């Protein structure tokens, strides 16, 4: 089995290196509203369009995985 995987250059752990689904496109394909937001300035408009769509909606927001969570900055003041 391993020899066959190496010969075909298959991952040592098949099935774990999948690309993340494009959820907003899936929503569109099923008749819903789907939208991708990459710029924080576009979020308000995207949410308004999603609420106004009248169908189930997904707003896919891309975030910076290296940024710190808001709770790291405000601590216990979030009560």
DSSP file (Angstrom, degrees, kcal/mol; ACC not computed):
  #  RESIDUE AA STRUCTURE BP1 BP2  ACC     N-H-->O    O-->H-N    N-H-->O    O-->H-N    TCO  KAPPA ALPHA  PHI   PSI    X-CA   Y-CA   Z-CA
    1    1 A X     >        0   0    0      0, 0.0     4,-2.1     0, 0.0     5,-0.2   0.000 360.0 360.0 360.0 -52.0    0.0    0.0    0.0
    2    2 A X  H  >  +     0   0    0      1,-0.2     4,-2.7     2,-0.2     5,-0.2   0.887 360.0  54.3 -61.2 -39.3    2.7    2.5    1.0
    3    3 A X  H  > S+     0   0    0      1,-0.2     4,-2.3     2,-0.2    -1,-0.2   0.903 108.5  49.2 -62.7 -39.5    4.8    1.7   -2.1
    4    4 A X  H  > S+     0   0    0      2,-0.2     4,-1.8     1,-0.2    -1,-0.2   0.884 110.7  50.2 -65.9 -38.9    1.8    2.4   -4.3
    5    5 A X  H  X>S+     0   0    0     -4,-2.1     5,-2.6     2,-0.2     4,-0.5   0.922 112.4  46.8 -65.0 -43.9    1.1    5.8   -2.5
    6    6 A X  H ><5S+     0   0    0     -4,-2.7     3,-0.8     1,-0.2    -2,-0.2   0.902 110.4  53.0 -65.4 -39.5    4.7    6.8   -2.9
    7    7 A X  H 3<5S+     0   0    0     -4,-2.3    -1,-0.2     1,-0.3    -2,-0.2   0.867 116.2  38.6 -64.4 -35.7    4.8    5.8   -6.5
    8    8 A X  H 3<5S-     0   0    0     -4,-1.8    -1,-0.3    -5,-0.1    -2,-0.2   0.385 110.2-121.8 -96.1   4.5    1.7    7.9   -7.3
    9    9 A X  T <<5 +     0   0    0     -3,-0.8     2,-0.2    -4,-0.5    -3,-0.2   0.838  53.5 162.8  58.8  36.9    2.8   10.7   -5.0
   10   10 A X      < -     0   0    0     -5,-2.6    -1,-0.2    -6,-0.2     4,-0.1  -0.604  46.8 -92.3 -82.3 146.8   -0.3   10.4   -2.9
   11   11 A X        -     0   0    0     -2,-0.2     3,-0.4     1,-0.1    -1,-0.1  -0.190  27.0-122.4 -55.6 148.2   -0.3   12.1    0.6
   12   12 A X  S    S+     0   0    0      1,-0.3     2,-0.5    -3,-0.1    -1,-0.1   0.760 112.1  43.4 -63.0 -24.6    0.7    9.9    3.5
   13   13 A X  S >  S-     0   0    0      0, 0.0     3,-1.5     0, 0.0    -1,-0.3  -0.743  90.2-152.4-122.2  81.6   -2.6   10.7    5.0
   14   14 A X  T 3  S+     0   0    0     -2,-0.5    -2,-0.0    -3,-0.4    -4,-0.0  -0.219  75.3  21.3 -56.7 139.3   -5.2   10.5    2.2
   15   15 A X  T 3  S+     0   0    0      2,-0.0     3,-0.3     1,-0.0    -1,-0.2   0.473  98.7  90.6  87.8   2.2   -8.3   12.6    2.6
   16   16 A X  S <  S+     0   0    0     -3,-1.5    -2,-0.1     1,-0.2    -1,-0.0   0.524  73.2  64.2-108.7  -5.9   -6.8   15.2    5.1
   17   17 A X  S    S+     0   0    0     -4,-0.3    -1,-0.2     2,-0.0     2,-0.1  -0.189  71.0 148.7-109.2  41.0   -5.5   17.8    2.7
   18   18 A X        -     0   0    0     -3,-0.3     2,-0.3     1,-0.1     3,-0.0  -0.387  50.6-113.5 -74.8 151.4   -8.8   18.9    1.2
   19   19 A X        -     0   0    0      1,-0.1    -1,-0.1    -2,-0.1     2,-0.1  -0.634  41.6 -99.1 -79.5 142.6   -9.4   22.4    0.0
   20   20 A X        -     0   0    0     -2,-0.3    -1,-0.1     1,-0.1     0, 0.0  -0.388  44.3-106.8 -62.4 136.1  -12.0   24.3    2.0
   21   21 A X        -     0   0    0      1,-0.1     2,-1.4    -2,-0.1     3,-0.2  -0.266  22.5-119.1 -62.4 151.7  -15.4   24.3    0.3
   22   22 A X    >>  -     0   0    0      1,-0.2     4,-1.5    -3,-0.1     3,-0.9  -0.707  37.2-177.8 -91.7  84.0  -16.6   27.5   -1.3
   23   23 A X  H 3> S+     0   0    0     -2,-1.4     4,-2.2     1,-0.3    -1,-0.2   0.832  73.9  56.3 -59.3 -39.2  -19.7   27.8    0.9
   24   24 A X  H 3> S+     0   0    0      1,-0.2     4,-1.7     2,-0.2    -1,-0.3   0.839 107.6  50.0 -66.3 -30.3  -21.1   31.0   -0.7
   25   25 A X  H <> S+     0   0    0     -3,-0.9     4,-2.4     2,-0.2    -1,-0.2   0.838 107.4  54.2 -73.5 -33.5  -21.1   29.3   -4.1
   26   26 A X  H  X S+     0   0    0     -4,-1.5     4,-1.4     2,-0.2    -2,-0.2   0.915 107.1  51.3 -64.4 -42.4  -22.9   26.3   -2.6
   27   27 A X  H  <>S+     0   0    0     -4,-2.2     5,-3.0     1,-0.2     3,-0.3   0.925 110.9  48.1 -59.3 -45.1  -25.6   28.6   -1.2
   28   28 A X  H ><5S+     0   0    0     -4,-1.7     3,-1.8     1,-0.2    -2,-0.2   0.910 108.2  54.1 -61.9 -42.7  -26.0   30.1   -4.7
   29   29 A X  H 3<5S+     0   0    0     -4,-2.4    -1,-0.2     1,-0.3    -2,-0.2   0.778 108.3  50.6 -63.6 -26.6  -26.3   26.7   -6.4
   30   30 A X  T 3<5S-     0   0    0     -4,-1.4    -1,-0.3    -3,-0.3    -2,-0.2   0.273 127.8 -96.0 -95.7  10.6  -29.1   25.8   -4.0
   31   31 A X  T < 5S+     0   0    0     -3,-1.8    -3,-0.2     1,-0.3    -2,-0.1   0.520  88.6 114.4  91.8   5.5  -31.1   28.9   -4.7
   32   32 A X  S   <S-     0   0    0     -5,-3.0     2,-0.5    -6,-0.2    -1,-0.3  -0.244  73.1 -89.9 -95.6-172.5  -29.8   31.0   -1.7
   33   33 A X  E     -a   57   0A   0     23,-2.5    25,-2.5    17,-0.1     2,-0.4  -0.886  43.3-179.4-102.4 129.6  -27.8   34.1   -1.5
   34   34 A X  E     +a   58   0A   0     -2,-0.5     2,-0.3    23,-0.2    25,-0.2  -0.991   3.9 171.0-131.6 140.0  -24.0   33.7   -1.3
   35   35 A X  E     -a   59   0A   0     23,-2.0    25,-3.0    -2,-0.4     2,-0.5  -0.996  23.2-143.0-150.4 141.1  -21.4   36.4   -1.0
   36   36 A X  E     -a   60   0A   0     -2,-0.3     2,-0.5    23,-0.2    25,-0.2  -0.899  14.6-165.6-104.5 130.7  -17.6   36.5   -0.4
   37   37 A X  E     +a   61   0A   0     23,-3.2    25,-2.7    -2,-0.5     3,-0.1  -0.972  22.4 157.2-118.0 121.4  -16.2   39.4    1.7
   38   38 A X        +     0   0    0     -2,-0.5     2,-0.5    23,-0.2    -1,-0.1   0.571  64.5  61.1-113.5 -17.9  -12.5   40.0    1.6
   39   39 A X  S >  S-     0   0    0      1,-0.1     3,-2.5    24,-0.0     4,-0.4  -0.954  74.2-141.0-114.4 124.7  -12.4   43.7    2.7
   40   40 A X  G >  S+     0   0    0     -2,-0.5     3,-1.3     1,-0.3     4,-0.4   0.796 101.8  65.2 -53.7 -29.3  -13.8   44.7    6.1
   41   41 A X  G 3  S+     0   0    0      1,-0.2     4,-0.3     2,-0.1    -1,-0.3   0.713  99.2  53.5 -66.7 -19.1  -15.3   47.8    4.5
   42   42 A X  G <> S+     0   0    0     -3,-2.5     4,-2.0     1,-0.2    -1,-0.2   0.494  84.5  88.1 -92.5  -4.8  -17.6   45.6    2.4
   43   43 A X  H <> S+     0   0    0     -3,-1.3     4,-2.5    -4,-0.4     5,-0.2   0.912  83.5  51.7 -65.5 -45.5  -19.0   43.6    5.4
   44   44 A X  H  > S+     0   0    0     -4,-0.4     4,-2.3     1,-0.2    -1,-0.2   0.933 112.5  46.1 -58.6 -47.5  -21.9   46.0    6.2
   45   45 A X  H  > S+     0   0    0     -4,-0.3     4,-2.4     1,-0.2    -1,-0.2   0.891 111.6  52.0 -62.1 -40.4  -23.2   46.0    2.6
   46   46 A X  H  X S+     0   0    0     -4,-2.0     4,-2.1     2,-0.2    -1,-0.2   0.902 110.4  47.9 -64.2 -41.4  -22.9   42.2    2.3
   47   47 A X  H  X S+     0   0    0     -4,-2.5     4,-2.5     2,-0.2    -2,-0.2   0.895 110.8  51.4 -66.9 -39.4  -24.9   41.7    5.5
   48   48 A X  H  X S+     0   0    0     -4,-2.3     4,-2.2    -5,-0.2    -2,-0.2   0.928 111.1  47.6 -62.5 -44.6  -27.6   44.1    4.3
   49   49 A X  H  X S+     0   0    0     -4,-2.4     4,-1.0     1,-0.2    -1,-0.2   0.885 111.2  52.1 -63.5 -38.1  -27.9   42.3    1.0
   50   50 A X  H  < S+     0   0    0     -4,-2.1     3,-0.5     1,-0.2     4,-0.4   0.924 111.9  44.6 -64.4 -44.9  -28.0   38.9    2.8
   51   51 A X  H >< S+     0   0    0     -4,-2.5     3,-0.5     1,-0.2    -1,-0.2   0.856 116.0  47.8 -67.3 -34.3  -30.9   40.0    5.1
   52   52 A X  H 3< S+     0   0    0     -4,-2.2    -1,-0.2    -5,-0.2    -2,-0.2   0.598  89.7  85.0 -81.5 -11.4  -32.7   41.6    2.1
   53   53 A X  T 3< S-     0   0    0     -4,-1.0    -1,-0.2    -3,-0.5    -2,-0.1   0.794  82.8-143.4 -65.1 -29.4  -32.3   38.6   -0.1
   54   54 A X  S <  S+     0   0    0     -3,-0.5     2,-0.3    -4,-0.4    -1,-0.1   0.594  71.5  81.3  75.9   9.1  -35.4   36.8    1.3
   55   55 A X  S    S-     0   0    0     -5,-0.4    -1,-0.3     1,-0.0    -2,-0.1  -0.905  99.0 -70.7-135.8 164.0  -33.7   33.4    1.0
   56   56 A X        -     0   0    0     -2,-0.3   -23,-2.5    -3,-0.1     2,-0.3  -0.301  60.7-162.6 -55.1 142.6  -31.2   31.6    3.1
   57   57 A X  E     -a   33   0A   0    -25,-0.2     2,-0.4     2,-0.0   -23,-0.2  -0.953  22.8-160.3-136.1 149.5  -27.8   33.3    2.9
   58   58 A X  E     -a   34   0A   0    -25,-2.5   -23,-2.0    -2,-0.3     2,-0.7  -0.995   4.4-166.4-126.8 124.6  -24.2   32.7    3.5
   59   59 A X  E     -a   35   0A   0     -2,-0.4     2,-0.7   -25,-0.2   -23,-0.2  -0.933  13.1-156.7-109.3 107.3  -21.7   35.6    3.9
   60   60 A X  E     -a   36   0A   0    -25,-3.0   -23,-3.2    -2,-0.7     2,-0.6  -0.757   9.4-165.7 -87.9 112.8  -18.3   34.0    3.6
   61   61 A X  E     -a   37   0A   0     -2,-0.7     2,-0.4   -25,-0.2   -23,-0.2  -0.891   9.2-148.1-107.3 116.8  -15.9   36.4    5.4
   62   62 A X        -     0   0    0    -25,-2.7     2,-0.3    -2,-0.6    -2,-0.0  -0.694  22.3-172.6 -81.6 129.9  -12.2   35.9    4.8
   63   63 A X        -     0   0    0     -2,-0.4     2,-0.8   -24,-0.0   -24,-0.0  -0.777  32.2-101.3-119.9 165.3  -10.1   36.8    7.8
   64   64 A X    >   -     0   0    0     -2,-0.3     3,-1.7     1,-0.1    -2,-0.0  -0.781  25.9-157.0 -86.4 111.5   -6.4   37.1    8.5
   65   65 A X  T 3  S+     0   0    0     -2,-0.8    -1,-0.1     1,-0.3    -3,-0.0   0.652  90.9  57.0 -66.8 -12.4   -5.4   34.0   10.4
   66   66 A X  T 3  S+     0   0    0      2,-0.1    -1,-0.3    -3,-0.0     2,-0.1   0.539  85.3 100.9 -94.1  -6.8   -2.4   35.7   11.8
   67   67 A X  S <  S-     0   0    0     -3,-1.7     2,-0.2     1,-0.1    -4,-0.0  -0.417  76.1-112.9 -77.9 156.3   -4.4   38.5   13.4
   68   68 A X        -     0   0    0     -2,-0.1    -1,-0.1     1,-0.1    -4,-0.1  -0.588  32.6-102.8 -88.1 149.3   -5.1   38.5   17.1
   69   69 A X    >   -     0   0    0     -2,-0.2     3,-1.5     1,-0.1     4,-0.5  -0.351  27.0-118.3 -67.8 149.9   -8.6   38.0   18.5
   70   70 A X  T >> S+     0   0    0      1,-0.3     3,-1.7     2,-0.2     4,-1.7   0.851 112.7  64.9 -57.2 -36.0  -10.4   41.1   19.8
   71   71 A X  H 3> S+     0   0    0      1,-0.3     4,-1.8     2,-0.2    -1,-0.3   0.762  91.7  64.0 -62.7 -23.3  -10.6   39.6   23.2
   72   72 A X  H <4 S+     0   0    0     -3,-1.5    -1,-0.3     1,-0.2    -2,-0.2   0.754 108.8  40.7 -68.9 -22.5   -6.8   39.7   23.4
   73   73 A X  H <4 S+     0   0    0     -3,-1.7    -2,-0.2    -4,-0.5    -1,-0.2   0.807 125.4  30.3 -94.9 -34.6   -7.0   43.5   23.3
   74   74 A X  H >< S-     0   0    0     -4,-1.7     3,-2.0     1,-0.2    -3,-0.2   0.600  82.5-179.5-105.6 -12.9  -10.0   44.2   25.6
   75   75 A X  G ><  -     0   0    0     -4,-1.8     3,-1.0    -5,-0.3    -1,-0.2  -0.206  68.1  -1.9  55.5-129.9   -9.7   41.3   28.0
   76   76 A X  G >  S+     0   0    0      1,-0.3     3,-0.7     2,-0.1    -1,-0.3   0.462 111.9  88.1 -77.2  -0.8  -12.4   41.2   30.7
   77   77 A X  G <   +     0   0    0     -3,-2.0    -1,-0.3     1,-0.2    -2,-0.2   0.492  65.6  85.6 -75.8  -1.0  -14.0   44.4   29.5
   78   78 A X  G <         0   0    0     -3,-1.0    -1,-0.2     1,-0.2    -2,-0.1   0.192 360.0 360.0 -84.9  18.3  -16.2   42.4   27.1
   79   79 A X    <         0   0    0     -3,-0.7    -1,-0.2     0, 0.0    -2,-0.1   0.459 360.0 360.0 -80.2 360.0  -18.8   41.7   29.8
